[in-house]
């Protein structure tokens, strides 16, 4: 586990001041660089030692068998696992005949810096070889946001006290040996050397390798080229074999002299393009990178991020640690989706092999809301990818005996890859999550063309699923039975409130979109009778309520279940799913992650303030947060019902999930949804931002330990800046037309703002909150320390 404050608190950097080999895998995830298409784990330049090597291309996967003790109709037959593709990071260094290895000799200093504004990972090392030769090594690495296929590394070696002979070996390596990722020997066999060699090329200063997966039939091309600046008599040559290519640079350095190498990497993959076509595509990308040169790539990267931070930065005064963490989170969210371009955004982004590289509902519910208001083009791309898999979702629905589209619980390509029904396929709410992402994007951008060409069909097919899945009872109430909501400890139940309310919104949004695009809807086979059935189901949908307790059961009957024995549950027995049978979890009042509380966030228009306060207190006592997805939602609702200090504590947990390795699994990749959740906790929690029914509203309030919160939103082409102080909030507008006006709500008051005409409003006194809610013993979030 990464020790607290392993990284000094700085506003724009994540800095590692010493190398700790015990947490090398965790730091490799933290220092990973990606752009949504290519991802490089933060492995050391020399390739060894490593915690977990990793180079990933979005949606490049291998098929593997799904194990079942007992097969059943409709169970998916194969899974998909992200592949560690050809590694272009290694630059091995020999000083005279001694390999530069941080485990040997004397490592005088070692520092790495992730620069969130420059988009680079910088490393500086001072090392003395076992033979007493001193050198300095400096490297800078980037994955380009502007040139999608490109990564680059600048690597510089300086002799310090005496002349040395240096040999640099810059490599492409396929089929690296990896630590075991599965106990299933069949899976291990599939992932052992998954790439089959097809072609190799080499030139004096670079090379190229082409491979193909054995089962999924995907082709990948990796190429490298180098600029070399060294003393006279520097020699260079390249050789290539089936699974590796190596460019070798040899020179003598006198004290103070330097050898500088710039390594350009280009990647591409395809399931359909020919070998020559893909080879030429990657070669062209490499030529473009060399045309820009190292300085050009660095400048392009900084300009891209200047634009991003101008639109997206969140400023927090009073908690420097959260300030650093929320920017770190935004950076990783950007890396996960910026250049995905019709590919999914995985739960770990492209930072590690966790969850097999799959995408879940996390993307639509936590990541896309952030990108909707900061990088809306990335949202359109992610939803277009969902739309491209619609035929597979329709096929899956037919297998289940349903109409419409049943989107997969976990997938890379679009097929269902979950071998576990209760917390997999039964979690039908993913369809409503996708529909809500469509609705939110269209409302925030006004992109009518997207709604017509993509959103309408997604809304229609998900609405058809709900009408097919649900039924009316004898009293005329509409039910969705046998489903799993966000809480995976309460599985295959009737009338999950989150699912029902999100399905209700889905049904209404589909009917309204059909009204706007009648001609296109007619082509999809929608008629007045079908839209009337959607509206009837939405109007009649059953939302359970416990009159005696005055709270909403998260599923029908939940509040009468047996209570979990928290007092006799030891700290080491969390997470519960690893220490107790699911049978026990399913029949008791214990909650893995926010479920009913999540419904109060995204469907807050349904609940009264009094219901929100009672529900929040009730579920706080039963929620154990065995999922990283919970803390940000609990922060949002804690803030809304008046427990601002508790909200601050939950904010810290969401924001520091990976910088502190709170769940002790950052080694497998960062938690992109939790990092997005830090933004949500600040903007929707302390900023009080909501967008129900297409109306932008704010109800800002700060906890005692924060003095100021500033953030920006992109809303229908305008940049809205919100500046929250202790007693007042200022709203300003940028990027609109000269006479553009925006109407929003501030604590229920209508406010109109124009460009260059900021409006300041006082923050009303908060009504008295109820008693401080209690968490299960030992499961309270860590208190944020006093301001420093």
C-alpha positions, 0 to 999 in steps of 0.5 A: 500500500502506498504510504500516506503523503508518499507524494509531496503535496503540490498543486500541479505535480505528482512527485516521487522523491525516492524509489520504493520498490515495494510499491513499484506496481502502484506507482506505475499506475499513478505515473501511467500516460495515455490519450484514450488510444495508447496507454503506457504504464509508468515503468522505469525506462530500462524495463527492469525492475518492474511491478507490472509491465504494460502497454495497451491499445484501446479495445485490443483484446484476446478471447478467453474461455469463461469458466462455469461449474455448471453451464446455463442457457444464455451464459456468455461462452467467452470473455475478452481480456486486454492484451499487453501489446508490443512494449516500446518503452525500454531503453537499456543502458550499459555503463562500460559493461555494467547494466544500469539497474537501480537495484545495483550500484549506488542510487544517489538520487531518483525523482519522477514528476508527473506534470499535469500541465505539460502532460509529461513524466520526467525522471532524473537519476544519479547513479554510481555503477558497481565499478565506481562510474558516476552518471546522470540520467534524465528522461521525459516521456509523453503520450501525445494528445494531438497525434493519436498514435504517437508516444515519445521519450527523450533520454539523456545520459551525462558522464560525471567524473571520468570517461565512460563507454555507453551503450544504449539499447532501445527496444520493441518487445512483444510477448513480455513475460507477465506476472500471473493474472488468473488462477484459471490455467486455461486463461493463463494459457490464452494470455501466455504469448498471445501475439503471433509474429507476422512481419518485422522490418529494420532500418539504421535508426528504427524498426517495426514489428507486426503481430496478430492475436491467436483467437480474436484475430486482431493485428497490431503494428508497433514502430520506433524511430530515433533522433540521436545526438552524441559525441563524434564516433557515435555508432548506431545500428538496428536488428529485428527478430520475431518478438523484438527489435533493437536499436543500439547506440554506442559512444564514449563520453568524457566528464560533462559530455551527454548522449541524447536520444529521442525515441518516437513510437507509433501504434496502430491496430485493426480487425479488418485492415490489411497488413500493408495498409496498417503498416503504412498507416503506422509508418505515416504516423511515425513520419508525422511525429518526426516532422514535429520533432521532440520540441514540437510534440512537447509544445503541442502537448502543452497547448492542448492541456492549456486549453483543457485546464482553461475549460476544466480546472477546479480550484480548491482553497483550504485543502491542498491535498484535495487540490492536487488530487482533483487535478490528478483525477481530471488528468487521468479522466482526460487520459482515459477518454480524450482520443478514444474516438469510437472506443470505450472508456475502461474502468482502469482507462489504459493504466493497467489490466484490472477488470480485464480492461473492461468497460462498465456502467461506471463510464456513463454514470461517473466519467461521462458526466465530468466529460459532458461539462469539460470535454463534450466531444469525448462524450459524443465519441463514447456514446457513438461507440455504444451505438456501434454495438447496438446490434450486439445488445439487441442480439443479447436481448433476444437471447434473454427473451426481451425486446430492445437492447440489453447492453453488457455489464462488462465488455471490451468489444460489445459482447457480454463478458460477465460470467456471473448473472446476479451482479452482471446481466441482472444489472439491467440499469446499465441501459438507463445509465447509457440513456441518461448519458445521452439525455445529459449530453444533448441537454448540455450541448444542444447537439440535435444532430447527435440526438437524431443520428445516434441518441434517438436509437439508443433511447428507443432501444433501451425504452423497448427493453424496459417495456419488455422487461417490466409488467403491470400488476392487477392494481396497474402498477408497473414493476421491474422484477429480478434485477440488480441495482448498483448495490451488488450485495442486494442482487436479483430483487424486485423494484430497485428504486434506482433502476426504476427511477432511471428507467422512468426517465429513460422511457420519458426521454425516449418518448420526447425524442420520438416527438422531436424526430418523428420521421426518423422514429418511424424508420425505427418502427416506433408508432404512437401506440408504442410511445403511449405504452412507454409513457404509461409505464413511466407514469405507473412505475412502482417506487417502494416506500416504507411508511412506518420508517419514512424511508425508501427501501432500495428494493421492495422489502429491503427494510424488513430484511435481517440486519447485518451483524456489524459489531462482530464483523472484524476489520480484516473481513472487509471487503465482505464479498471475499469473506462471506457467502453471497447468500448471506449478503443478499438476504440482509441489510448491508450495502456494498455501495451507494444505491438508493443514495445514488438515486437521490443524486441523479433523480433528486427531482423525485425526492423531497428534502425530508425524504433525502435526509431520512434516507441518507441517515438510514443508508449511512448505517448500512453502507460499507463502501466495499466499492470505490464508486461509493464515496463520491455519491455519499459526499454529494448527498451528505452535502445536500442534506447539510452534513458538510464536514462528512461530505468533505471526508468522503471527498477526500476518500474519492480523490485520494483513492489511488494517490494513497492506494486506499483499496490496495489494488492501484497496482492493477490500474487507477480507479477512473470513476473514483477519480472522476468522482472527486470532481463530482463531489466538489461540483455537485456536492459543494457546488450543488450543481444539478441539471434536472429537466435541462435546467442548470441549478446550483446550491453552493455551500462550503464546509468549514475547512474550505475557503473557496471553490472555483470551477467551470462548466461548458453549457451549450457552447458557453463557459460558465464560471462559478466562484464559491466563497463562504458567504457568496457565489459569483457566476460569470459567462465566457465564450458566448455571443456578445449578447448571450444570456444564460438563466440558471438557478441559485438556491432556487432564485433565478439568475441571468448572467451575460458575457462580461457581466458577472452576478454575485448572490449571497449564500443563504443560511443552511437549515439545521441538519439532523443528527450526525449520521453514523456509519457501520463500526470501523467504516467511517471515512477518514477525517480530513485534517485541519487546514494548513 
